[in-house]
């Protein structure tokens, strides 16, 4: 694995709430990571301008809004994401097959394959445990639910899933080598665990088969964020050998 290939696996989570901070992080990291994640806090605060700010610095965007609504509403939201020019956008697999199918069909109808965003389905959040699932009436084990939702997502036209690194192997076995796996819950060896429950190091996640790693605080809270990003690239390369 080349250093560029390793770098491109990193999606930096822009856990900020204003456009000025985007400029600061993009200037620091645009050559050190492969993509920037725009999530709910930032998009609610700054709107589509957040996506434009990242793109202005030459960055690619993962729009992490986890749509979960009636099928037509989600399809229209995904079309809007595509028009913003994002590279990845996601929805919740628990929204069901009709919701995912309508979103997939709408995006593929409007955009060419080269221009369209890759569509991801969120399986089970990395902060969730077996107790979390039981509290909302899901009695199946976490890994079983993740694989079940990943297979449903693939059958419904999704390009991949967002899933904990602990389920990567099972998803690969169920969905094949070309199905994208985007992995939060990654903590490099030098970083704190924080509130993620199901985690791995970058090397472990890549070795297991992750395509992209979403990493925020281990870079953002580091004394030297650029050095932290470089160290993560080192770890990814170790895992990809």
C-alpha angles and dihedrals in degrees: 000000000000123000090248091053090050093047091051090059091066119093109188113214109228096211093176134109106219143054095240091062090051090057091051095050094042091053091050100042111023091104094036102055135038101227145002124232117222108196139179100286095050096040092048090050100041107015123201089341086077091062091046091050092056092046091049088064091049095258129143119230135225104197102209104189098129097217115213115168141102112322098254093049092051092046090054091047091052090050089052089051090051091052089055088060099240120164098215132022130173148205135183115273088210086072086079139235099296092054092049094044094051092049092048094047093047094050094045091049095052102038135046116243091255094051104039125096117250108248120226131190120213110227112186119341115251090236090061125099134183089272090054091055093046090052090062095043101264108132099176119102116265095249092048091052093047093052092043091053093044092054090047090050092052092048088050095055102264118147094219148320143260108234143153115272090242090069098046095100094050092048092049090052092049101039107028137238099296097056109104118239117195112190129204118173091070116142121179117227092259097052138086120253095231114176100331113113106187106047145154137180118260091254092052093046094050092045088053091054109266116160097198134016120209108213126173123146098035087064101029096048096042119113087235110025094186091054090046090054090049091050090051090052087053090052092047091052090051090053094046096053 
